[in-house]
Amino acid sequence: MTVVRNGRVVDPSQGLDGERDILVRDGKVAAIDRPGSFASLRDEETIDATGMLVTPGFIDLHVHLREPGFEWKETVATGSDAAALGGFTTICCMANTNPVNDCAEITRCIIDHARAHGRAHVLPIGSISKKLEGKEMSPLSELARAGCVAFSDDGEPVKDAGLMRRALEWASMLGLTLSCHEEDKSLSCGGCMNESALSTKLGLKGMPKVAEEVMIARDIELARTTGARVHICHVSSGRGVELIRRAKNDGIQISAEVTPHHLMLTEDAVTEYDTNAKMSPPLREAFEVEALRRGLADGTIDAVASDHAPHELDSKRVEFSRATFGIIGLQTSLPILLELERTGVLSLSRAIESITSGPAKVFGLQAGSLRIGQCADLVVLDMGKQWQFSREHCCSKSFNTPFADRLLQGKASSVLLAGKTIVREERFVNGEA
Amino acid sequence: MGNAVRHLLSIEGLTKQHLLRLVNNGREFVEVLQRDLKKVPTLRGKTVINLFLEPSTRTRTSFEIAAKRLSADAVNVSEGGSSIVKGETLLDTALTLQAMAPDILVVRHKESGAAHFLARHLRTTAVVNAGDGMHEHPTQALLDLLTLQQHFAAHNRSLEGLRIAIVGDIRHSRVARSNMWAHALLGNEVRLVGPRTLLPEYFASLPGLRGNISLFHSLQEGIRDVDVVMCLRLQLERQSEFFIPSLEEYSREFGVTRTLLDACAPKAVVLHPGPANRGIEVSSEVLDSPRALMQQQVTFGVAIRMAVLLDAALGGEVEESHQIAGGHAA
């Protein structure tokens, strides 16, 4: 039994924002009431949240845990640790492992490792096509039964519209979503940054926005015709947001996510050929950042997802065009969102919603809420905590981030995972780091 | 020496003063190259390594001769002869070379930003960019300026106030980029001429270049009244990427021919960085005429590279090279 006392509880899933005590019993939220309401209890564990924010544990719809196959970059365990210290209690991991998560054995292996480690709910995403080859459909029902919560060929977008259509039809029988990395590689072919005046100046091959937008348009039409659920990964342009906005107005079952880095950084980060600013989709211009912020604020974009993509230093310390794509994000998502809140881009409740009930709705997860009876995943946030993200803070095996050296504000102080306190005063309970 | 490591990575970012000093120092070395004994002791005891990881005849040879005429020790490393083929990274190769204490590393690489990348990681060796991908080829722009300066001086004109057309595959050209920045610094009018597929509109909106640059998709219009036509090599390997329908179509629309040159200013000259595809981007009739300054470009290339090596080796210590160029022959 645990009581989280005197915190300001913000839970957008029930429109709650106020001083509350939360009683956690048997791994579930047992009661929420005015401060002091549970004073008569005995033998309970107390977390003093005075001056802090208490929210549902965060959900990240898009992370790469690299296990199996790329354990030198990240593992289920190290990725879970990064999630926990970042305030994330639920993370959905992409299928581009080796072997690919296209069968029940891989799905179960990921889930087993995550449970044994016990620092996050890890929900695997199965591949849409076998081996991500875009040729044959993965056994979606088998994957769903094994525990996959969605399907995605992230990184290797499904080129074949016919396959995409059939996969949508199959997934719709399961009530599951296809999460789509939208990129027509015949348009972005060989590109390594945003196509723009800057890429022209730097002599780097560009990835035009239209490579993303034509695929968003295609998948919107496929969602319309199949009635299935399509989720657009890491949208990066205003035009992409506009396509999604119209589709939603048309009643199509579509959702979208945006990354913290696309909300905070522009392509200017690439200017000195900094490979920690290389990712796909690439960072765009300031006016696109503005459009993404508007899309998130007005609800067109449902969720913020980190696209946590660990890569070892050696793969980044090379010529720009040869460097790997992607950056880590689990430990920096919260402070970036809070920076957007402080600068008036997002309300506090919208910022929290975008990493709790927003993403929960996208994949239909029973998470992201402090309603009574819900699994007690919650996080206590020190909103005033100023810190810098250094190698020592980083739980990931990789430290490929453009946010090192940035003054960050806001950090998870305590984290409860299914009612169990796993982080206290920014440190793991019964453990290092 | 004062250990002032000075890289030359791009024309973009140079001051006009620095640019002109390099060109003027190059001019001083032209005189050295006309002597019987074409060698000065300026960089005796210095070591220059030419790390060329992309095929090159003229640039590599030019840097090697420039180093030797300055009495520096020059060492050439090419991709086939380097540990890169054994899987060594570019950075490890460069760090290995740096450990042998060269003063200057001249780098040619097929990826944009390679010279910046090495400059960021090397502490004691100056990096000179001899061409990085599609990004820049600063010594080419400098030697082009020196060639134009020498040519137009004979007609009592200076480098400033010229109108220049750069024609062809602008998209993939580091030569075009370096020259754009150079002429923009001088306040010259730069016209970029080429098909839309090879001349993206982004060139019209490069910060710092607006006002100096205009784009043309018609060769006839683009070269009207210009003083300089700079032809670029059409990169034949690009054909498979749909940039041009065929060599014939490209040549008909964008090949520079003698009759077309009538539209230019009187006494206009033609530059080409080489190697040329005769009959494709430029006709032999033009290349073999006195208007074409290709051979002068190559000659002045050695002088410019002497000036650049001097600048890199001695950093801010040397402002004018004439005392040095005027020194005793070795």
Interface residues (C-beta under 8 A of the other chain):
Chain A: E195 S196 A197 S199 T200 K201 L202 G203 L204 K205 E272 Y273 D314 R317 V318 E319 F320 S321 R322
Chain B: E12 T89 L90 L91 H109 E111 S112 G113 A114 H116 F117 R120 D132 G133 M134 H135 E136 R174 R177 P200 Y202 F203 S205 L206 P207
